[in-house]
Amino acid sequence: MTSWPASSGEELFVLSRKSFEDLRSFAIAANDPDWDGLLTFPHALAGELTASRRKIFIHTLLHSVRHWPSWQRISPAGLQAGLDA
């Protein structure tokens, strides 16, 4: 996986494409135990949060759709401001 932070807009979009490729590969190869497996994450307010891979996968897809319109507005503004593509 590409490391964060990306130093240019192009690296950011490469990271995005790679992340979706990884999600797609997981979705194709996963079986029921993979989907039902639990992952635990540290959380600043709640201490820890635990969710199934299935829930995290669906949330990731929905969350990315939520941000897509923002990137469509931000990208041209960044390019006009002289940021690398």
HELIX and SHEET records of a PDB file:
HELIX    1   1 GLY A    9  ALA A   29  1                                  21    
HELIX    2   2 ASP A   32  ASP A   36  1                                   5    
HELIX    3   3 ARG A   53  GLN A   80  1                                  28    
SHEET    1   A 2 LEU A  38  HIS A  43  0                                        
SHEET    2   A 2 GLY A  47  SER A  52 -1                                        
END                                                                             
